Amino acid sequence: MQQSSSFLGMPRQIIWGYIGIIIFMMGDGLEIGWLSPWLNGHGFSVQETSLLFSAYGVTVAIASWLSGVFAEALGGKRTMILGLTFYIIGTIFFVGFAIPSQNLALMLPAYALRGLGYPLFAYSFLVWISYRSEQKTLGAAVGWFWFVFTGGLNVLGALYSIWAIEHLGHINTLWSSLFWVLLGGFFTLVLNKDKLPSNQGSSKEKFKEIIKGITIMKDEPKIFLGGIVRVINTTAQFAFPVFLPIYLSSFGIPTSKWLAVWSTIFVGNIVFNLIFGIVGDKIGWRNTVMYFGGIGSGISVLLMGYVPIWTDGNIILLTIVGFSWGAFIAAYVPLSALIPSLVKTDKGAALSVLNLGAGLPVFIGPMIVFLLIGTIHAIGVIWVLAILYFISTILTYFIKMPKHMQSGDQEVT
C-alpha cells in the first residue's frame, strides 16, 4: 500500500481531490433544502415529494455500494468519471424535461438517474483516502473527507441557493449545478495527478471483487453492524428536508429561514467532522460513535421537534439546537476509520458496505416520512428518528477491533 505524508491529516498526494469533492458536492446539494417545499407549492403533496426523494435514494444506495468495489476493480478516476457522467445526464433529463412536465411518473426515473452520480464520484474517493493514509492519521483523513463532503452538500449548497434562487430563479439554479460539478471534476480528475491502481485481473476476477461487497458482510459480521449504524447516522438528515420545512412553517418559520438553519446545522457538522475525527484517534473510534454519536444525536433530534413547540418557533433556539445536532451526527465519522480497519485486505469491499450505509438513508429517510407522516404526524416521525439513534449506540458496542489490532489510540475494548 502506497502512503504519503499528510498536511493537517490529508494525504498530500490527493489534496486537489479534497478540493474537487467540496465543489462537486456544492453543485449536487444545492436543491436539498428547498426542492420539497417548492414542489409542495406547485401542487405536489408531502407523500409525493417523499416518494420522489425515495426513488432518488434507491439509486444513491446502489451506487454507494458499488463505489468501493468499482474503485478497486476499475480504478478511482474511472469510477469518478462514471459518476460525473450519470449526474450530468440525469440533471439534463430531470431539469430539462421532467420538471417542466410536472408529471411524477417522468420525474421519478429522471431524479433516480441523477442519484447514481455523487456516490460513484465522492465515495470512491473515500477508498482512495484509505489507501493513501497512514493508520495513525486515518481518522483525521476521513474527517477531512466528511468535512468537504458535508460542507459542499449541506452548507455551501444551501448558502448558494439562497442567493441563486433570488437572482436566477429555481429552474436556473438547478441548471447551474452542472457548472459546479464540472468544476469539481476538473480539480479531482485533472489537477489531482495521483492514481489509485485498478485490479488488472480478468473480468472474472473483477466480478469477484465486486461480489465481495456482499460476501464480506457474511464473513465479517462486524462490518454488517457497521453498515447498519452508518444507515442510522444520516437517516434523519434525509428525512428532515422532506417534512420539517412544512412542519416549521406552522410556527411561522418560512423556507428562507429554514435554509439558514439548515446551513448552520452543517456548519456545526463540518467543524465537528474534523474534531471528532481527531477525538476518535485519541479516545477510541468506537467510544466516539457510541457516546457522542448515538446518544447526543438522539437527544438533539428530539429537541429539533420540541423547541418550536415550547418556544413558539423561536428561530435562535432552533438554530442552536440544530447546530448541536449537526455536531453530534459528525461523531459517526470514526466509522470510516474503524470499519476498514477490521480487515487486513479487501478494504474497498468493507468501505462499500459503509458507503451503502451512507447511501441507504437517502431512500430510507424519505420512505419513513412517506409511510408514517399520515398516521403519527411530524412529531411521531421525529421520535422514530431519535429511537434509531439510541439503537445505534447499542449496535456500536459490539463493533470491537480484533485483539491483535487493539493498541494505542485505537484501543476500543
Secondary structure, 3 states (H helix, E strand, C coil): CCCCCEECCEEHHHHHHHHHHHHHHHHHCCCCCCHHHHHHHCCCCHHHHHHHHHHHHHHHHHHHHHHHHHHHHHCHHHHHHHHHHHHHHHHHHHHHHHHHHCCHHHHHHHHHHHCCHHHHHHHHHHHHHHHHCCHHHHHHHHHHHHHHHHHHHHHHHHHHHHHHHHHHCHHHHHHHHHHHHHHHHHHHHHHCCCCCCCCCCCHHHHHHHHHHHHHHHHHCHHHHHHHHHHHHHHHHHHHHHHHHHHHHHCCCCCHHHHHHHHHHHHHHHHHHHHHHHHHHHHHCHHHHHHHHHHHHHHHHHHHHHHHHHHHCCCHHHHHHHHHHHHHHHHHHCCHHHHCHHHCCCCHHHHHHHHHHHHHCHHHHHHHHHHHHHHHHHHHHHHHHHHHHHHHHHHHHHCCCCCHHHCCHHHCCC
